[in-house]
Structures are given as C-alpha cells and as structure tokens.
Amino acid sequence: MSEERKPFGPAAAAFLSAGAACLALGLLAPVTALDLMPKVGPLSGQTMIPAAVFFIAWKGLAFLWNERDPAPRPVFTATFTMIACGLVLTFPPVSQLF
C-alpha cells in the first residue's frame, strides 16, 4: 500500500497565521481604545482584530501555498519568533514603552 504525501503548504499557512495573530495580539495589548463592542470594553477589539488577522492571513497563505511544499524549518522558526515576540509584548515593562 502506497501512501500519498500531501503538501505542507496549507499547514504552513495555518502555522504562520497563528504566529501573525499572536504578534498582532501582542502589539494591540497596550492599546485601550479598541471598543468594538461597548458592553465588552477594549478587550473586544484586542481579541477580534487578531482573530481577523489569523483568518485573513490563513486564507491568503493557503491560497498561495495550496499545492506548494515549503520547508518546515523556516515556517516553524518564523512562527515561534512571532509567538515569542507577541508574548514578550504583553508583559507590562515592555508594553509600557508604547
């Protein structure tokens, strides 16, 4: 039985999109004027915008990389870097710089 290998492009798109959303969340953490839903407060904008970044990036990258097979190491490195930067940006000493 031969197993067909699927391209890594759609999965790479999901990984990079998740990293981009984490970075967007880190960048928006110090912003307090994002009341998209007044009853929820600024947290609504701080979570809805990164979610939109994820879905838009995922759709765009999945379209570009539908049948492609990018190397996994640079994808994982870029994803980890964006997640780490997003996490660091949420800490008060760093977020107070903005």
C-alpha angles and dihedrals in degrees: 000000000000119000117213114229114228122216118260093222100097092046091046088053090055093048095049092044091054090051092049091050091051090050091049090051090051092049092049096045096093094044111099101176100078102107101158090155111029095205091056098041130210092331089075092065094040091059104031095054095053089046089054090047089053096050095043093047092044093051093046096045093043089053092050096043100036096124099015128106110211120188110270098219097065090043092052092043093052091045093049091047093052092046092049092048091048091050094048091049091059095061114100099237090056098036092051089063090073 
